[in-house]
Structure formats: C-alpha cells, structure tokens
C-alpha cells in the first residue's frame, strides 16, 4: 500500500504534507537509513558549513528511556522532526507504514 499524494495549494501558495507513522521510530529510522543504510550507501548528506545545528541535533537526539519517543527536553527534536518531514515528503516510506494528508492553511 503506497502513499497517496493529494496536492492542494494552501492560501499562502505552499503545499503541506502531514505524514502519519505507526511509531516515532519509523520516522527516525527512515532518516537514518538515508544518512547511511546497511550496505553503507549515503543518500542524504548534510552540509556541515551551512547546517551545523542540524548536525548537532541529529547527533544529539535521544529517546526517553524505554520508549520510542524523542526526549523533547534535549532541545534536539525540533530540527530532527523538520528534517524527517522534509525527507519523507521527498522520499516517502515505501513500506506503507505511513499515510500523507494535505492540510490547507
């Protein structure tokens, strides 16, 4: 079961995708797989000169003990969530785990 993309332009001229996941770890595992998958292929690169805070966030993100929820007190989950939503918009999770809805603002 694949993703269905219904594109509608919002009132400000932007399309907004709101992916839904079975678990938070699906979102982060998908990003991690693009950063470096099992065979060592890197399909997502982050420029250290223009995005040092993003690299800091990806390196520093931690889960709450015993859960698959990001520790929001760390301050790292906002940028990593933004990266995950952008990545999933461009490279949808192929397993059918998520669905994409369009929100008009």
Buried (B, 14 or more C-beta within 10 A) or exposed (E): EEBEEEEEEEEEEEBBBEBEBEEBBBBBBBBBBBBEEEEEEEEBEEEEEEBEEBEEBBEBBEBEEEEBEBBEEBEBBEBBBEBBBEBBBEBBBEEEBBBBEBEEE
